Structures are given as structure tokens and as C-alpha cells.
Amino acid sequence: MHTLDTDILVMGGNPGGIAAAIQAAKYGFNIILISHTRVLGGFFPSLGAFETHYRGNRSSFNHALEQKVIAYYKETYGEASQAYIDCTTLEPNNPMITFEPHVMEHILEQTVAAEPKIRVLRGYYPVEVTKNEKSVIDVKLQSFETNHQLTAAAKIFIDASSEGDLMALAGAEYRVGRESRDEFGESHAGKIFTTYVKGLFPKEAVEGKLNLIPKWSTLSLLPGSTGEGDDNIQDYSYRLCLSSDPDNRWIPDSPPESYDRSMYSGISEKPEDIYHTSYSLHHRYLNHTIEDQAANDHVFHGHKLPNRKRSWNATNFTEAGKTYPEADWPTRRIIEQHHLNHALGIMWFLQNDLSVPEHVRSLSKEWGLAKDEFRSNNLVPHQMYVRESRRLIASYILKEHDFLCPDGWMRPPIHNDSIAITDFPLDSLPCTKQRVPGSLPDGQFFMQDQTRPGQVPYRVMISNKLDNVLITETCAATHVAWGTVRQTPVLIQLGEAAGIAAALCMIHDVSPAKLNIDLLQQTLIEKGLMLTFFNDVDMSHKTLWLSAIQYFGTKGFFPSFDANPEQPVTKSVAKEWVAALKELAYGRQDTMSIAKAVIDAEQRMDGSISHAEWIDMFEELNQAFMQEDLHLSPTADYSGWDPTLPVTRGDMCTRMYEWIRQQKRGGQ
């Protein structure tokens, strides 16, 4: 059997996998990128949007994709065109750049083709892994289209697939399903029932204290929410691309194979009459009358895309994907077809069933599959939207509380090995069809009012059972926590981090688990990746203090979302920062204790510190360091400082960052 040799192998042709491959390739390493579909992009092109509640520049690859989308519509149609307006206009409470699927597919293909170090293998999936103790040596790949097999060997492997097949074959520990409420103390774990609460959330965003886009509702728990764990996962769907252009829409003239009208009849029934009837339908069809849906333009609900298109986001098939994560690929293909038939069945029912009011049928017939999308795949996406699959068990597992503020705090728990940020609310689509009166289906939640931007630690990508594998799209998170991690901008950032980490491992000849975190974080920041969310700082700021503030944001120096880099630093905060700096230099990193001390210091408001006072304080630290550890020779650059002026928070962080980078304690 033919064997391909490479430096780094990336499993997953989605944006996160592509980002990993590109970042690693920029270091000069040879990359094999494996996509189980013929067209790159995974399910992302069918989403039609960068689904986020944050408008800032969070990472280089994500930002580059957004700019390429905007440039495409500007150059192709012009800034005055409706297509450009639909792509870029941020509607009320909607911060998302939108795109047509074929545009994103083209951009991703072009981006990968521009990297000569990347070799793409299309239409393959892993079937076997060869290991030497905890190290993966190679992976055997099977073609979907033929009986052809090949083997690919690498030094570092990145599993960026939606399914996590590589990590599973290699022996990583993982789980599928919902944890119980008792296991980690998560309020929204296990079996739960929720209902909508109308209003603008979160409150801090509405008040202008949080740089996120507020949304019109949140969900609250109802009685009957037992929190019992089980093996259910949130539902999957096909995000069909619809067009209302008569010249570019195809309306099916017959129902899909095995069409069963009874599966969809709940669409035309009264919500109060069907709470005890099991329908695998989106909550919009279950909790609202079809007349109300039509009146609010939600018959085919989804992102508004350029050129009279829509990414239809109401084809969920609850419970039908439950066996998908552990199934083999022939079985997965059957599950995918069931989901596709389900989506087409909803469309057929809306357009043709006589129980649907005539005016709603007429409105429904204004939409059809876009003829110019997914042409090589019968006008349907190349990949189903797999919202949740396996989830790694690692030394750290992200949980609900990692994205909630503890009492009295302005920020969720801080991780000193953060490699990415999250911004989307903790959420889940339904996990079972069961409902109680007034509720959404079991398992559905949207914690818009409570969730705050959090950090994703490097540890969640590392399996204790594997030395040379990084795991991104099935990383370690509970079912509840996965709801904010699974958004594409986060997965792109995790892919970038994994690609850079893999390259650094190659350069320094270490395993991912032994890679120096400071080295990784400093490199990620230099490459334009946000490690800490701030209201007033994103990765577009080209200043000396940007890297410092991002780095110290992972160490507890900023317990709120406001960096305030231009404001003077107070004496009490300066004292706590210097004390924490010494602890960091010696490798002692209790981030939450540091944050608590800074919170207390910020409340004292005891006046600013001058440059002269800062120099004295820092030189005292230098002297103490040299006396305790004579092989270190820390220095500080004070050039250009006026001793009489106050020190800004950005200035102080910059000088501390330069100093801590000199220490290189334990680095490669």
C-alpha cells in the first residue's frame, strides 16, 4: 500500500482544518489536508454567515476571510449594489457578515491553493491508526468513491474533523451525550425544558458596557427540568440555500423518497394541541402557528444572503442524528440522506399540503433551491450540519461556569493557557422530541442573558492518551459548554492555534503536551490571535501594548472586560501587577488569586503612579530577582520616559511584557 510522508497531517477540510494547515504551512512545513468531501469548507458555506455576536477582529484567518468576502461583493457588484449591502449591512441586533455558499467555497479553495506546502486529499476518511505507545505513526485512509486505500505518515497530527474519527481510532478518551446536572454542577445540563423570555439581552450589552450585539430573547428553565444525563445530543440539519429569484430557483415537483405526511402535520396544527405529540420539527413550527410564521417572514427562516437567497435554518431533525457520532461512514451516509429527505419533506409540505393555508402555500412557493449553489451535488450542501459529536476527555474540560461570571466578578474564570476566545451564548438545539406545555423541545436552551465572553485553554486540545495529536473540533467540553465553543469563528481560531502549536512542536522537537505555553501564547498574539476578550481592544490595534495586554489578560491582570490602556495606572494596581509579575517569572500562576487582588486594588483608587515611582518599583524587583537567582540578568528599557508624567496601563504592561519575555524560564 502506498504511503505518503509529511510533517503535519490535518484531518478536516472545514475552515478550522484549513486554518490549521495554512498556519503550519507558513512555517515551511509540508502539510497533508484531508477532506472527506470533494469541495472544501465542510458545512460552513451552507451557513451563509460568520455566526457571532462580536464585530471585532479576533484572529488573522477569520478576519482575512471576512475581508475577502466583503471585497468579493464590492469588486463584483459595487458598493451601491443590493448584493454588497446584503453582505455588509449589519441589521439591528445582527452583527453577521453574510455570503453565498459558492462564494465562500471559492475563497477557501483559492486560499488553500495559494499555499504550495499543502497537499489536499479529497474524498477520504480514516479507518485505521498505527501507533508506537502514545504516538501516532500513520493513518490508513479509505476513499469514499473507490476501494482505494492509502497510508499517510506524519510527525504531528491535527484532528479538526467534526466527527473526531482520528482521535477515536487513536484511542483518545471521549464521551457522547449529555452530562447530568450533578456531575459538574451545570444548571442547564441533562434533561431540561425552557421557554422564551422576551427582551434585550445581555443587560451589559444593552447598557453599552459589553461590546456584544444584544439579542431579543433568552430562555428560562421550566418545571420538569430534572437535569438527568443521557446519551442524547443536539439535533442536526441540512442548511439548504434557497432563492426567491424566479430565474434561479428550483421547486421540487414531487416529494422526497419515503415522504410521510404525518411527520410534518404538526406544522399546520395549533401549538396548544400538539404538546404531547412527538414531532421532529424546528420549534418555530411547533410553538407558533404557520400563519404567524408567514406574517413574520419565517416560513423559511434563516440568514438573509446576497442575491435574494437565504440559508434556511429550520430543518432540524430531532433525535435522528443520535447514532451518527459512533456510526461507520456507510451508516452515516444513510443518516445524512434521512436528514436531507426531512428538509425536502418540510419544503414539500409547506408548498403543497392542503392543510397549509393557501396564502402560506403561495408564499412558500416563492422560494426554491438556488440553482447556482452546490451544482455538483444536486443543489444541496456537500455536508450536513453536524452540531455536536464526540467530545474529548482531557485534563481540563470546559464547563458551563467557564462562560459565566462568578458572583461579584466582571469576567468568567481566567485560563493562563488561553489560546482563543468565545463570544456566542451557551446554547443547544433540542436533544429529544419531548415537551411539556409551554416549552420548547427537551434540551433546547439559549443563555443570552448569562453568558459572557470566555477563554479556551490549550489543555482542551490535548488527549492524555496521545502524545502527538491536537484535537480542535471535538475538543474537551461538556454538552452545555460546547454550545459556545462550536461556533465557526471559535473553531477557526482553535484551528489556527493548533497549526501554530504543531509548527512550534516541529521547530523545538517537543510533543504538543510539552510545548511551552508562554512561547505558544506569545506567538499566537504575534500572529494576530486574540487570547483575551476586551471591550476596547481587538487585534486590529497596531500598538506596542496590544501584545502585552493580550498576554496579561490570560494571567489575571485584567479582571474586567475593559483594558483602558491609555488611562493612568493607580499605585495599588501597579503594586499588585509587579507582585504578580514576579510570581509569573518563577512559574507560579494562580490567575484567579491575581485577579482577585487586582479587583481589590482597583477599588482603592489611590492616585496614579509616576514614571519615576514605577522605575523605583521595577528596579527593586530587578534587584530582588538578581539576588535570588544570579544566573538571570533582567533589564528594563526606560528610554523616552518623562519621570514626572503618570504611567499609563498600556505603558506599564508593555514594559512588564518585555521584561517577562527575557526570563525564558522553562522555555524552548
C-alpha positions in Angstrom: 0.0 0.0 0.0 1.3 3.4 -1.0 2.5 5.6 2.0 2.6 9.4 1.9 5.0 11.1 4.3 4.5 14.6 5.6 5.4 16.8 8.5 1.9 17.6 9.8 -1.3 15.9 8.9 -4.6 17.8 9.3 -7.9 15.8 9.3 -10.8 18.0 8.3 -11.5 20.2 5.2 -13.6 22.7 7.2 -12.4 26.3 7.9 -10.8 25.2 11.2 -8.8 22.5 9.5 -7.9 24.8 6.6 -6.8 27.5 9.1 -4.6 24.9 10.9 -3.0 23.7 7.6 -2.3 27.3 6.4 -0.8 28.5 9.7 1.5 25.5 9.8 2.5 25.7 6.2 3.6 29.3 6.6 6.5 27.9 8.7 7.7 25.9 5.7 6.4 22.5 6.8 4.8 20.0 4.5 1.1 19.6 5.2 -1.4 17.0 4.1 -5.0 18.2 4.5 -7.7 15.5 4.3 -11.3 16.4 3.4 -14.0 13.8 3.4 -15.9 15.9 0.8 -14.7 16.8 -2.7 -15.2 20.5 -2.0 -13.5 22.3 0.9 -15.4 24.1 3.6 -17.4 21.5 5.4 -20.8 22.8 6.4 -19.6 26.4 6.8 -20.5 27.6 3.3 -24.1 26.5 3.8 -24.4 28.6 7.0 -24.0 31.7 4.9 -22.7 33.8 7.7 -20.0 34.3 10.3 -22.2 33.4 13.2 -21.0 35.7 16.0 -22.3 38.4 18.4 -18.9 40.2 18.3 -17.8 42.5 15.5 -14.2 42.8 16.4 -11.1 41.3 14.8 -10.4 38.2 16.8 -8.0 36.3 14.6 -6.0 36.7 11.4 -7.6 33.9 9.4 -11.2 34.7 10.4 -10.6 38.4 9.7 -9.0 37.6 6.3 -12.0 35.5 5.3 -14.4 38.3 6.3 -12.4 40.8 4.3 -12.2 38.6 1.2 -16.0 38.1 1.3 -16.5 41.9 1.5 -14.0 42.5 -1.2 -15.7 40.0 -3.5 -19.1 41.7 -3.3 -17.6 45.1 -3.6 -15.5 44.2 -6.7 -18.2 42.0 -8.3 -21.3 44.2 -7.8 -20.1 47.6 -6.5 -20.7 49.3 -3.2 -24.1 50.6 -4.2 -25.4 47.2 -5.2 -28.0 45.3 -3.2 -25.7 42.3 -3.0 -23.0 44.3 -1.3 -25.5 45.9 1.0 -26.9 42.5 2.0 -23.4 41.2 2.6 -22.2 44.0 4.8 -25.2 45.8 6.3 -25.4 44.8 9.9 -29.1 44.7 10.6 -30.4 45.6 14.1 -29.2 43.0 16.6 -27.4 41.1 13.8 -23.6 41.6 13.6 -23.0 38.9 10.9 -21.3 39.3 7.6 -23.2 37.1 5.1 -22.3 35.3 1.9 -23.5 32.9 -0.8 -22.2 29.4 -0.4 -20.4 29.3 -3.7 -18.5 32.5 -2.8 -17.1 31.0 0.4 -16.2 27.7 -1.3 -14.3 29.7 -3.9 -12.5 31.8 -1.3 -11.5 28.7 0.7 -10.3 26.8 -2.4 -8.3 29.8 -3.6 -6.7 30.4 -0.1 -5.6 26.8 0.1 -4.3 26.7 -3.5 -2.1 29.7 -2.7 -0.1 27.6 -0.2 2.4 25.3 -2.1 3.2 23.3 1.0 -0.3 22.0 1.4 -1.4 18.8 -0.4 -5.2 18.2 -0.3 -6.6 14.7 -0.3 -10.3 14.8 -1.1 -12.9 12.2 -0.5 -11.1 10.1 2.1 -11.8 9.1 5.7 -9.6 7.4 8.3 -10.1 3.7 9.0 -7.1 2.6 11.0 -4.2 4.2 13.0 -0.7 2.8 13.7 0.8 3.8 17.0 4.0 3.5 18.9 2.9 3.6 22.5 1.2 7.1 22.8 2.4 8.4 19.4 0.5 8.1 16.2 2.8 7.0 13.3 0.4 6.9 10.4 -3.3 6.7 9.5 -4.9 4.5 6.8 -7.3 6.3 4.6 -10.3 4.9 2.6 -11.7 6.5 -0.5 -15.5 7.2 -0.5 -15.7 6.7 -4.2 -13.5 3.6 -4.9 -11.9 0.8 -3.0 -8.6 2.7 -3.0 -6.7 2.9 0.3 -3.5 4.8 1.1 -1.5 5.5 4.3 -0.3 8.9 5.4 2.5 9.2 8.0 3.3 12.4 9.9 5.1 13.7 12.9 2.2 15.7 14.2 -1.5 15.1 13.6 -4.4 17.5 14.0 -7.9 16.2 14.2 -10.0 19.1 13.1 -12.9 17.0 11.8 -16.5 17.4 13.0 -16.6 13.7 13.9 -13.3 13.1 15.7 -12.7 9.8 14.0 -8.9 10.1 14.1 -8.8 10.8 17.8 -11.2 7.9 18.4 -9.2 5.4 16.3 -6.0 6.5 18.1 -7.5 5.7 21.5 -8.4 9.1 22.9 -10.9 9.1 25.7 -14.2 10.9 24.8 -17.9 11.0 25.5 -21.1 11.4 23.6 -24.3 12.8 25.1 -25.3 15.0 28.0 -23.8 15.2 31.4 -26.1 15.2 34.4 -26.6 18.4 36.3 -24.9 16.8 39.3 -21.7 15.8 37.5 -20.3 19.4 37.2 -23.0 21.5 38.8 -24.2 22.9 35.5 -27.7 24.4 35.7 -28.5 23.6 32.1 -27.1 20.1 31.9 -29.2 17.0 31.2 -32.9 16.9 30.6 -34.3 20.4 30.6 -37.4 22.3 29.3 -37.2 26.0 28.6 -39.4 28.8 27.3 -38.7 32.2 25.8 -38.3 35.4 27.8 -38.7 38.5 25.6 -36.4 41.5 26.0 -32.9 42.7 25.0 -30.0 40.6 26.4 -27.4 40.7 27.9 -28.1 43.7 30.1 -24.5 44.9 30.0 -24.6 45.0 26.2 -27.8 46.9 26.2 -26.2 49.4 28.6 -23.1 49.8 26.4 -20.9 48.1 29.0 -20.2 45.0 26.9 -19.0 45.0 23.3 -21.5 42.4 22.0 -24.7 42.7 20.0 -27.8 42.2 22.2 -30.4 39.8 21.1 -34.2 40.0 21.5 -34.7 37.0 23.8 -33.3 34.4 26.1 -34.6 31.1 27.5 -35.5 30.2 31.1 -35.9 26.9 32.8 -39.3 25.3 33.4 -40.5 22.7 36.0 -39.8 19.2 34.8 -36.2 20.0 34.2 -34.6 17.1 36.0 -31.0 17.6 34.8 -30.8 13.8 34.2 -27.9 12.9 31.9 -28.2 10.6 28.9 -26.7 9.7 25.5 -28.7 12.3 23.5 -27.1 15.2 21.6 -28.4 18.3 19.9 -30.0 17.9 16.5 -28.5 18.1 13.1 -29.9 19.7 9.9 -29.2 20.5 6.3 -28.9 24.2 5.8 -30.4 24.4 2.4 -29.7 27.5 0.3 -33.0 28.9 -1.0 -33.6 31.6 -3.7 -36.6 33.8 -4.3 -35.4 34.7 -7.8 -37.8 33.1 -10.3 -34.8 32.6 -12.7 -32.6 30.9 -10.1 -34.9 28.7 -8.0 -35.8 25.1 -8.4 -39.0 23.9 -6.8 -39.3 20.1 -6.4 -42.2 18.7 -8.4 -42.5 15.6 -6.2 -42.0 14.8 -2.5 -38.7 13.2 -1.4 -38.2 9.5 -1.1 -40.2 7.8 1.7 -42.2 11.0 2.3 -44.6 10.6 5.3 -47.0 13.4 5.7 -47.7 12.6 9.3 -44.1 13.6 10.2 -44.9 17.2 9.2 -48.6 17.7 10.0 -47.7 19.5 13.3 -46.7 22.5 11.1 -50.3 23.3 10.3 -51.8 22.4 13.7 -52.4 24.7 16.7 -49.4 24.7 19.1 -51.6 24.1 22.2 -52.9 20.9 20.6 -49.6 19.1 20.0 -47.5 19.4 23.2 -48.0 15.7 23.8 -47.3 14.7 20.2 -43.8 13.9 19.1 -42.6 15.8 16.1 -39.1 16.1 14.9 -39.6 19.7 13.8 -38.0 23.1 14.5 -39.5 24.9 17.4 -40.8 27.7 15.1 -43.2 25.2 13.6 -44.2 23.7 16.9 -44.6 26.8 19.1 -46.1 29.2 16.6 -48.9 29.0 14.1 -47.9 28.8 10.4 -49.9 32.0 9.8 -47.8 33.8 12.4 -44.7 32.4 10.7 -45.8 33.7 7.4 -46.7 37.1 8.7 -43.2 37.5 10.1 -41.4 36.1 7.1 -40.3 33.0 9.0 -41.8 30.3 6.8 -38.3 29.8 5.6 -36.4 31.3 8.5 -32.6 31.9 8.1 -29.9 34.4 7.3 -30.6 36.8 4.5 -27.9 36.3 1.9 -26.9 38.4 -1.1 -28.7 38.0 -4.4 -32.1 37.1 -3.0 -31.0 34.0 -1.1 -31.5 32.6 2.3 -29.7 30.0 4.5 -32.7 28.0 5.7 -32.3 27.3 9.4 -35.4 25.4 10.3 -34.9 21.9 9.0 -33.7 20.3 12.3 -34.4 16.6 12.6 -34.5 16.0 16.3 -33.2 12.6 17.6 -32.3 11.4 14.0 -28.6 12.1 14.4 -28.2 10.4 17.8 -26.2 7.4 16.4 -24.2 9.4 13.9 -21.1 10.1 16.1 -20.2 6.4 16.6 -21.5 5.1 13.3 -19.3 4.0 10.4 -19.4 6.0 7.3 -21.8 3.9 5.3 -24.3 4.3 8.1 -23.6 8.0 8.4 -24.4 8.3 4.7 -27.8 6.8 5.4 -28.4 9.2 8.3 -27.4 12.1 6.1 -29.9 11.1 3.5 -32.6 10.9 6.1 -31.8 14.4 7.2 -31.9 15.7 3.6 -35.2 14.0 2.9 -36.5 15.5 6.1 -35.6 19.0 4.9 -37.1 18.5 1.5 -40.2 16.9 3.1 -40.8 20.1 5.1 -40.5 22.2 1.9 -42.9 19.9 0.1 -45.4 20.1 2.9 -45.3 23.9 3.1 -45.7 24.3 -0.6 -48.3 21.5 -1.3 -50.2 20.2 1.7 -53.8 21.3 1.7 -53.8 21.7 5.5 -51.5 24.7 5.0 -53.5 27.8 4.3 -53.4 28.7 0.6 -51.7 32.1 1.1 -49.0 30.4 3.1 -48.5 27.8 0.3 -48.3 30.7 -2.2 -45.6 32.4 -0.1 -43.7 29.2 0.3 -43.7 28.7 -3.5 -41.8 31.9 -3.9 -38.8 30.0 -2.6 -36.9 27.1 -4.1 -33.4 25.6 -4.1 -30.8 28.0 -5.6 -29.9 26.7 -9.0 -26.4 28.2 -8.8 -25.4 26.6 -5.5 -23.9 23.2 -4.9 -24.2 22.4 -8.6 -22.0 19.3 -8.3 -24.2 17.9 -5.5 -27.8 18.2 -6.8 -28.2 21.8 -5.4 -27.8 20.6 -1.7 -24.8 21.2 0.7 -21.9 18.9 0.5 -22.0 18.3 4.2 -24.8 18.1 6.8 -24.6 20.5 9.7 -23.1 18.3 12.5 -23.6 20.5 15.6 -22.2 18.0 18.1 -20.4 14.7 18.0 -17.8 13.2 20.2 -16.2 15.4 22.8 -12.7 14.7 24.1 -11.9 13.9 27.8 -8.8 15.9 28.7 -7.0 17.1 31.8 -9.3 20.1 31.6 -12.9 20.0 30.4 -14.7 23.3 29.6 -17.9 23.6 31.6 -20.9 26.0 31.9 -19.2 28.1 34.6 -16.3 28.8 32.3 -18.5 31.3 30.5 -20.5 32.7 33.4 -19.3 35.5 35.8 -18.8 34.4 39.4 -20.6 36.5 41.9 -19.0 39.9 42.2 -16.8 39.4 39.1 -16.9 41.2 35.7 -15.3 38.3 33.8 -15.7 34.5 33.7 -12.8 32.3 35.1 -9.4 33.2 33.6 -7.2 30.5 32.0 -3.5 31.1 32.0 -3.1 28.8 28.9 -5.8 30.5 26.9 -5.5 30.2 23.1 -8.9 31.6 21.9 -12.0 33.4 22.9 -15.7 32.7 22.8 -18.5 35.2 22.4 -21.6 33.3 21.5 -24.2 32.4 24.2 -24.2 28.9 25.7 -26.9 27.2 23.6 -28.2 23.9 22.4 -30.8 22.9 19.9 -33.3 20.2 21.0 -31.9 16.8 22.1 -35.2 14.9 22.2 -38.8 15.5 21.0 -40.3 15.5 24.4 -42.1 18.7 25.6 -44.2 20.0 28.4 -47.0 22.6 28.0 -45.5 25.9 27.0 -42.0 24.6 26.5 -39.5 24.1 23.6 -38.3 20.5 23.0 -36.2 18.9 25.6 -32.6 20.2 25.7 -33.1 23.5 23.9 -31.5 26.5 25.7 -30.1 29.9 24.8 -28.3 31.6 27.7 -28.1 35.0 26.2 -28.7 36.8 29.5 -26.0 35.0 31.4 -23.2 34.0 29.0 -20.1 36.3 28.8 -17.0 36.1 26.6 -14.7 33.4 27.8 -11.3 31.8 27.2 -10.5 28.4 25.7 -7.4 26.8 27.3 -4.8 24.9 25.3 -5.4 21.9 27.6 -8.7 21.1 26.0 -7.0 20.1 22.7 -4.6 17.6 24.3 -5.5 13.9 25.0 -3.8 12.3 27.9 -3.6 9.1 25.8 -1.9 10.7 22.8 1.5 12.5 22.5 1.4 13.9 19.0 -2.2 14.7 18.3 -4.0 18.1 18.7 -7.8 17.9 18.7 -9.9 21.0 17.8 -13.4 20.5 16.6 -14.2 17.7 19.1 -12.1 19.2 22.0 -12.9 18.8 25.7 -16.1 20.4 26.7 -19.4 19.4 28.3 -22.5 19.3 26.3 -23.5 22.7 27.8 -20.2 24.3 27.3 -19.9 23.0 23.7 -22.7 25.4 22.7 -20.4 28.4 22.7 -17.2 26.6 21.5 -18.9 25.1 18.4 -19.4 28.4 16.6 -17.3 28.7 13.4 -15.2 31.8 14.4 -14.1 29.9 17.6 -13.3 26.7 15.7 -11.3 28.7 13.1 -9.3 30.2 16.0 -8.7 26.8 17.5 -7.5 25.6 14.1 -5.1 28.5 13.8 -3.8 27.8 17.3 -3.3 24.1 16.6 -1.5 24.8 13.3 0.9 27.2 15.0 1.4 24.9 18.0 2.2 22.0 15.7 4.8 24.1 13.8 6.4 25.1 17.1 6.5 21.5 18.2 8.3 20.6 15.0 10.8 23.5 15.4 11.6 22.7 19.1 11.2 18.9 18.8 8.7 18.5 21.6 5.3 16.9 21.8 2.1 19.1 22.0 1.7 18.3 25.7 5.2 19.6 26.5 5.1 22.7 24.3 5.9 25.8 26.4 2.7 27.8 26.9 4.3 31.2 27.1 6.1 30.6 23.8 2.8 29.5 22.2 0.8 32.4 23.6 3.3 35.0 22.6 3.5 33.5 19.1 -0.3 33.4 18.8 -0.5 37.0 19.7 2.1 38.0 17.2 0.2 36.1 14.6 -2.9 38.1 15.4 -4.9 35.8 17.6 -7.0 37.1 20.5 -6.5 35.3 23.7 -8.5 37.6 25.9 -11.7 39.5 25.1 -11.8 43.2 25.8 -14.5 45.8 25.0 -11.9 48.3 23.9 -9.1 46.3 22.3 -9.2 43.9 19.3 -6.4 42.5 17.1 -6.6 45.5 14.7 -4.8 47.7 17.2 -1.2 48.2 16.0 0.3 49.4 19.2 3.2 48.4 21.5 0.8 47.5 24.3 -1.5 45.1 22.3 0.6 42.0 22.8 1.2 42.8 26.5 -2.4 43.4 27.3 -3.5 40.2 25.5 -0.8 38.2 27.3 -1.5 39.6 30.8 -5.2 39.1 30.2 -4.6 35.4 30.5 -2.7 35.8 33.8 -5.4 37.6 35.8 -4.1 41.2 35.4 -7.5 42.3 33.9 -10.4 41.0 35.9 -12.9 43.1 33.8 -13.5 43.5 30.1 -12.1 47.0 30.0 -8.3 47.2 29.2 -8.2 51.1 29.4 -4.7 51.1 28.0 -4.5 54.9 27.8 -5.6 55.5 31.4 -3.0 56.1 34.2 -2.3 53.0 36.3 -3.1 53.5 40.0 -0.5 52.9 42.7 -2.4 49.9 44.2 -2.8 48.2 40.8 0.8 48.8 39.9 1.9 47.2 43.2 -0.3 44.1 42.5 0.9 43.8 38.9 4.5 43.9 39.9 3.9 41.3 42.6 2.1 39.1 40.1 4.9 39.6 37.6 7.4 38.1 40.0 5.2 35.1 40.5 4.9 34.6 36.8 8.6 34.8 36.3 9.0 31.9 38.8 6.3 29.9 37.1 3.7 30.4 39.8 0.4 31.3 38.1 -2.7 31.4 40.2 -4.7 33.6 37.8 -7.8 33.9 39.9 -5.9 35.0 43.0 -4.1 37.6 40.9 -7.4 38.8 39.5 -9.0 39.0 43.0 -6.0 41.1 44.2 -6.3 43.4 41.2 -10.1 43.8 41.8 -9.4 44.9 45.4 -6.7 47.2 44.2 -8.8 48.9 41.6 -11.4 49.8 44.3 -8.9 51.7 46.3 -8.4 54.5 43.6 -5.3 55.9 45.4 -3.9 58.0 42.6 -1.7 57.4 39.6 1.9 56.3 39.7 4.6 58.4 38.0 7.4 57.1 35.8 9.9 57.8 38.5 7.9 55.8 41.0 7.5 53.0 38.6 11.2 52.8 37.8 12.0 52.6 41.5 9.4 49.8 42.0 10.7 47.9 39.0 14.4 48.3 39.9 13.5 46.9 43.4 12.1 43.9 41.6 15.2 43.5 39.4 17.5 43.6 42.4 15.5 41.1 44.3 15.5 38.8 41.3 19.2 39.0 40.8 19.9 38.3 44.4 17.7 35.3 44.5 18.7 33.9 41.1 22.0 35.2 39.9 22.0 33.4 36.5 19.2 35.8 35.4 20.0 39.2 34.2 16.7 41.0 33.8 16.8 44.5 32.4 14.3 47.2 31.6 14.3 49.9 29.0 13.3 53.3 30.4 14.3 55.4 27.3 11.9 58.1 26.3 10.1 58.3 29.6 9.4 61.6 31.4 9.8 60.8 35.2 7.2 63.3 36.1 4.3 62.0 34.0 1.9 59.3 35.1 2.4 55.8 33.7 -0.5 54.5 31.6 -1.8 51.0 31.9 -0.6 50.2 28.4 2.9 51.6 29.0 3.3 49.5 32.2 2.1 46.4 30.6 4.4 46.9 27.6 7.5 47.2 29.9 6.4 44.2 32.0 5.8 42.1 28.9 9.3 43.0 27.6 10.8 42.0 30.9 8.9 38.7 31.3 9.9 37.6 27.8 13.6 38.0 28.8 13.3 35.4 31.6 12.5 32.4 29.3 12.2 30.3 32.4 11.4 26.7 31.2 11.0 27.9 27.6 12.4 26.2 24.4 
